[in-house]
Amino acid sequence: MDSLTQIVLGAAVGEAVLGKKVGNKAMLYGAIAGTIPDLDIFYSHFTDTVTALETHRGFTHSIFFSILFAPIFGWIVSRYETYKIFKGWSLLFFWCFITHPILDANTTWGTQLFWPLDYRIAFKNIFVIDPLYTLPFIVFLMLATFQKKEAPKRRFYNKIGLIVSSSYLLITFALKGISYIQFERALKNQQIDYFQIETKPAPFNTVLWTANVDIKDYYLIGHYSFFDKNPIHFEAYPKNHELLGDLIHDEKMQRMISISKGWYSITKKDDLLFYNDLRFGLLSLDPKTTNFAFQYSINTDELNNVSFIEVAKNRDDGKLLLNNLWERLKGN
């Protein structure tokens, strides 16, 4: 999830663990702990694109990291804070560390919760930024902040925030299941044979959902809103895997394909090949666009070594996507 959401979650969890004993400091340290796992992003500045993608949400988002580093941070804080109980601080850091990747596991990118096992958990039931999850959480956390540490209302507000956010997260699983059924029904009604289907929420909401469908030489992408009145329309995008030629056997290319779980297409512009990770969809709902959210230029040197460079996004794409989403969310 986004940094703000992880800060709020960490603060609420810190409050639940130690708020009664240390007051707002529990929220402060919880917020800090909630951001620590995402510091792995800095590693991307010192390595290549493929390795950075492989390691993101890896070690620092694992159970192993939580168990190993919680007592270290707990010991450090207990050395200089007035509250000296090592166990209390260790529990705060552990629960803040572990809830961070558990929440991230609900997104499309997922987490390697069981690192060093090379297995990424991704339930794909919530977008990385979802105001319906975060905003109520912030409100209840703020209400708790202004209460004295011993006040029953402080614990009540924090508990309600955790219950509301967690309940919404559970509801998104049901919404994902309903949308999945609708996509399957649409494919059956349109007599479309497919190998695999993957669903996820559209950005910033859980009313509009997206499906990627594998149909041999093409991928179909369709959208379904709970306000839809007309049948789901699927747009076809060619895989173009043959454009890779011998590059398909390159070690980095194989790693990139593994990262995207096989959901990728290749496009060609001005003799340059681009790798499109289909898991994160397009930057527009315009059926004519091939502007994917995560697109990488494929570069080779004189020794045919392959490297990837992410194509930069611009603000105009973001504004257009928001307008498209709002219109499509209201139904077709």
C-alpha positions in Angstrom: 0.0 0.0 0.0 1.0 3.6 -0.2 3.2 5.2 2.5 0.5 7.2 4.1 -1.7 4.1 4.6 1.3 2.2 6.1 2.0 5.0 8.4 -1.6 5.1 9.6 -1.7 1.3 10.0 1.6 1.3 11.9 0.5 4.1 14.2 -2.8 2.3 15.0 -1.0 -1.0 15.7 1.5 0.8 17.9 -1.3 2.4 19.8 -3.0 -1.0 20.3 0.2 -2.5 21.6 1.6 0.2 23.9 -0.7 3.2 23.7 -2.0 2.8 27.3 1.6 2.8 28.6 3.4 5.5 26.5 0.6 7.5 24.9 1.3 9.2 21.6 4.8 7.8 21.5 3.3 4.5 20.6 1.7 6.0 17.6 5.0 7.8 16.6 7.1 4.7 16.8 4.4 2.6 15.2 4.3 5.1 12.3 8.1 4.8 11.9 8.0 1.0 12.1 5.2 1.0 9.5 7.5 2.7 7.0 10.7 0.7 7.6 9.9 -2.3 5.4 9.5 0.1 2.4 13.1 1.3 2.7 14.0 -1.5 0.4 13.1 0.9 -2.4 16.4 2.6 -2.0 18.1 -0.6 -3.2 16.8 0.2 -6.7 19.2 3.1 -7.0 22.2 0.7 -6.7 21.2 -2.1 -9.0 19.6 -2.9 -12.3 15.8 -2.8 -13.0 15.2 -6.5 -13.0 17.0 -7.1 -9.7 15.3 -4.1 -8.1 11.9 -5.6 -9.1 12.8 -9.0 -7.8 13.9 -7.6 -4.4 11.1 -5.1 -3.9 8.8 -6.3 -1.1 11.1 -9.2 -0.5 13.3 -9.6 2.6 12.0 -6.5 4.4 8.4 -7.7 3.9 9.0 -11.2 5.3 8.1 -12.9 8.6 11.8 -13.5 9.0 12.6 -9.8 8.9 9.9 -9.1 11.5 11.1 -11.7 13.9 14.8 -10.8 13.4 14.6 -7.0 13.6 11.8 -6.4 16.0 13.9 -7.2 19.1 16.8 -5.2 17.7 14.7 -2.1 17.3 12.9 -2.8 20.6 16.3 -3.0 22.4 17.5 0.3 20.9 14.4 2.2 21.8 14.2 0.7 25.3 17.7 2.0 26.0 16.8 5.7 25.7 13.0 5.9 26.3 11.5 6.4 29.7 9.5 3.2 29.3 12.3 0.6 29.6 10.4 -2.6 29.0 12.3 -4.4 26.1 9.5 -6.9 25.5 6.9 -4.1 25.1 8.9 -2.3 22.5 9.8 -5.5 20.7 6.2 -6.5 20.4 5.3 -3.0 19.0 7.9 -3.3 16.3 7.0 -6.9 15.5 3.3 -6.2 15.0 4.0 -3.1 13.0 6.5 -4.9 10.8 4.3 -7.9 10.2 1.1 -6.1 9.5 2.8 -4.0 6.8 3.5 -6.9 4.4 0.2 -8.6 5.3 -1.6 -5.5 4.1 0.7 -5.3 1.0 -0.2 -9.0 0.2 -3.7 -7.8 -0.7 -2.4 -5.7 -3.6 -1.5 -6.7 -7.1 2.3 -6.6 -6.5 2.1 -8.7 -3.4 4.9 -9.6 -1.0 7.4 -12.4 -0.4 6.0 -13.0 3.1 7.8 -16.3 3.4 11.2 -15.1 2.1 13.7 -16.7 1.4 11.1 -18.9 -0.4 10.7 -17.5 -3.9 6.9 -17.1 -3.7 5.0 -13.9 -3.8 1.6 -13.7 -2.2 -0.7 -11.3 -4.0 -4.5 -11.5 -3.4 -5.2 -8.6 -5.8 -8.3 -7.5 -3.8 -7.3 -3.8 -3.2 -5.5 -1.1 -5.1 -2.3 0.2 -3.7 -4.1 3.5 -2.9 -7.7 3.2 -1.7 -9.3 6.2 0.0 -12.1 4.1 1.4 -9.6 2.1 3.4 -7.3 4.9 4.5 -9.5 7.9 5.2 -11.8 6.4 7.9 -8.7 4.9 9.4 -7.1 8.4 9.7 -10.3 9.9 11.2 -10.5 7.4 14.1 -6.7 7.6 14.6 -6.9 11.4 14.9 -9.8 11.1 17.4 -7.7 8.7 19.5 -4.7 11.1 19.4 -6.5 13.8 21.3 -7.5 11.6 24.1 -5.4 11.0 27.3 -3.5 7.7 27.2 -5.6 6.2 30.0 -8.9 7.3 28.5 -11.2 4.5 27.5 -12.3 6.6 24.5 -8.7 6.5 23.1 -8.7 2.7 22.9 -12.3 2.7 21.6 -11.5 5.1 18.7 -8.4 3.2 17.8 -10.1 -0.1 18.0 -13.0 1.1 15.7 -10.5 2.4 13.2 -8.8 -1.1 13.1 -12.2 -2.8 12.9 -13.6 -0.6 10.1 -10.4 -0.8 8.0 -10.1 -4.6 8.4 -13.8 -5.1 7.7 -13.5 -3.2 4.5 -10.5 -5.3 3.5 -12.6 -8.4 4.1 -15.4 -7.0 2.0 -13.1 -6.4 -0.9 -12.6 -10.2 -1.1 -16.3 -10.6 -1.6 -16.4 -7.9 -4.2 -13.5 -9.6 -6.0 -15.4 -12.9 -6.0 -18.6 -11.2 -7.4 -16.7 -9.4 -10.2 -14.9 -12.7 -11.0 -18.2 -14.4 -11.5 -19.4 -11.6 -13.8 -16.3 -11.8 -15.9 -16.6 -15.6 -16.2 -20.3 -15.2 -17.2 -19.5 -12.6 -19.8 -16.8 -14.8 -21.4 -19.2 -17.7 -21.5 -22.0 -15.7 -23.0 -19.6 -14.3 -25.7 -18.4 -17.9 -26.3 -14.8 -16.9 -25.6 -12.4 -19.8 -24.9 -9.6 -18.8 -22.6 -6.7 -20.4 -20.7 -6.5 -18.1 -17.7 -8.3 -15.1 -16.1 -6.9 -12.7 -13.5 -9.0 -10.0 -11.8 -8.0 -6.9 -9.8 -9.6 -3.6 -8.7 -9.2 -0.5 -10.9 -7.1 2.3 -9.3 -8.4 4.0 -6.2 -11.7 2.0 -5.7 -13.3 -1.4 -5.5 -16.4 -0.6 -7.5 -14.7 -0.9 -10.9 -12.8 -4.1 -11.6 -10.5 -5.2 -14.4 -9.9 -8.6 -15.9 -6.9 -9.9 -17.9 -7.8 -12.9 -20.0 -5.3 -15.2 -21.8 -6.6 -16.4 -25.1 -3.6 -17.9 -26.9 -2.1 -15.2 -29.1 -3.9 -12.3 -27.4 -4.8 -10.9 -24.0 -8.3 -9.6 -23.5 -8.8 -6.7 -21.0 -12.3 -6.0 -19.7 -13.8 -3.8 -17.1 -16.8 -4.4 -14.9 -18.5 -1.8 -12.6 -21.2 -2.8 -10.0 -23.3 -0.1 -11.7 -23.1 -1.7 -15.2 -26.3 -2.2 -17.1 -24.8 -3.5 -20.4 -22.6 -6.6 -21.1 -18.9 -6.4 -20.4 -16.8 -5.5 -23.4 -13.3 -7.1 -23.8 -10.6 -5.4 -25.8 -7.9 -7.5 -27.5 -4.1 -6.8 -27.2 -1.7 -9.0 -29.1 1.0 -10.7 -27.1 3.7 -10.3 -29.8 6.0 -12.6 -28.0 7.6 -13.6 -31.3 9.1 -10.1 -31.6 11.6 -11.1 -28.9 13.3 -13.6 -31.2 16.4 -15.0 -29.5 16.0 -12.5 -26.7 13.4 -14.8 -25.2 16.3 -17.1 -24.0 18.2 -14.2 -22.3 18.6 -14.8 -18.6 17.3 -11.3 -17.6 14.3 -11.7 -20.0 13.4 -14.9 -18.3 13.6 -13.3 -14.9 11.4 -10.4 -16.1 8.8 -12.9 -17.4 8.9 -14.6 -14.1 8.4 -11.3 -12.3 5.2 -10.6 -14.3 4.0 -14.2 -13.9 3.9 -14.6 -17.6 1.4 -11.7 -18.1 3.3 -9.6 -20.6 3.1 -8.3 -24.1 5.7 -6.8 -26.5 5.2 -3.7 -28.5 7.5 -2.1 -31.1 8.0 1.6 -31.7 10.6 3.0 -34.0 12.6 -0.2 -34.0 12.7 -0.3 -30.2 11.0 -3.1 -28.3 9.0 -2.5 -25.2 8.1 -5.0 -22.4 4.6 -4.4 -21.0 3.7 -5.9 -17.6 -0.1 -6.5 -18.0 -0.8 -7.1 -14.3 -1.1 -3.4 -13.7 -3.2 -2.5 -16.7 -3.2 0.6 -18.9 -2.9 4.3 -18.2 -6.1 4.9 -20.1 -9.4 3.1 -20.6 -9.3 4.1 -24.3 -9.3 0.8 -26.3 -6.9 2.3 -28.8 -4.2 2.9 -26.3 -1.1 0.7 -25.7 0.2 2.9 -23.0 0.7 0.4 -20.1 1.2 1.5 -16.5 4.4 -0.5 -16.3 6.3 -0.4 -19.6 10.0 -1.0 -20.1 12.2 -0.4 -23.1 14.3 -3.4 -24.0 17.9 -2.4 -24.7 20.9 -4.5 -25.9 24.6 -3.6 -25.9 27.2 -4.8 -28.4 27.5 -8.1 -26.6 23.7 -8.6 -26.8 23.3 -8.2 -23.0 19.7 -7.2 -22.2 18.7 -4.4 -19.9 15.4 -2.8 -19.1 14.5 0.9 -18.5 11.1 1.8 -17.2 9.2 4.3 -19.4 8.4 7.4 -17.4 4.8 8.3 -16.7 3.6 11.9 -17.0 0.9 13.8 -15.1 -1.3 14.1 -18.2 -1.7 10.4 -18.3 -2.7 10.3 -14.6 -5.3 13.0 -15.1 -6.8 11.3 -18.1 -6.9 8.0 -16.3 -8.8 9.6 -13.3 -11.4 11.1 -15.7 -11.8 7.7 -17.5 -12.1 5.8 -14.2 -14.8 8.2 -12.9 -16.9 7.9 -16.0 -16.5 4.1 -16.3 -17.1 3.6 -12.6 -20.6 5.0 -13.0 -21.5 2.2 -15.3 -21.5 1.4 -19.0 
